[in-house]
Amino acid sequence: MAASATLSSKFQISLPKAVREAQHWQAGQEFVFIPKGKGVLLMPVPELGDLAGIAEGAHTDAVRDREDRY
């Protein structure tokens, strides 16, 4: 999907409707900007409930303890 937008004089960008609908983004949703080279990555900030169980099944055998740190 190729879409473009123009930066306004107030440094605002409107996200194209096709992008908003494809990503299921809603008004009032929070985003984070991550610099990547000469560009930026726009990512929605996940809700706390969406993170529940994200590390399920992770192996913790090799996890260092505070005593292992310098």
Secondary structure as the mmCIF struct_conf table of DSSP 4:
data_model
#
loop_
_struct_conf.conf_type_id
_struct_conf.id
_struct_conf.beg_label_comp_id
_struct_conf.beg_label_asym_id
_struct_conf.beg_label_seq_id
_struct_conf.end_label_comp_id
_struct_conf.end_label_asym_id
_struct_conf.end_label_seq_id
TURN_TY1_P TURN_TY1_P1 SER A 9 LYS A 10
BEND BEND1 PHE A 11 PHE A 11
HELX_LH_PP_P HELX_LH_PP_P1 SER A 14 PRO A 16
HELX_RH_AL_P HELX_RH_AL_P1 LYS A 17 GLN A 23
TURN_TY1_P TURN_TY1_P2 HIS A 24 HIS A 24
TURN_TY1_P TURN_TY1_P3 ALA A 27 GLY A 28
STRN STRN1 PHE A 31 LYS A 36
TURN_TY1_P TURN_TY1_P4 GLY A 37 LYS A 38
STRN STRN2 GLY A 39 PRO A 44
HELX_LH_PP_P HELX_LH_PP_P2 VAL A 45 GLU A 47
HELX_RH_3T_P HELX_RH_3T_P1 LEU A 48 LEU A 51
TURN_TY1_P TURN_TY1_P5 ALA A 52 GLY A 57
TURN_TY1_P TURN_TY1_P6 ASP A 61 ALA A 62
HELX_LH_PP_P HELX_LH_PP_P3 VAL A 63 ASP A 65
HELX_RH_3T_P HELX_RH_3T_P2 ARG A 66 ASP A 68
#
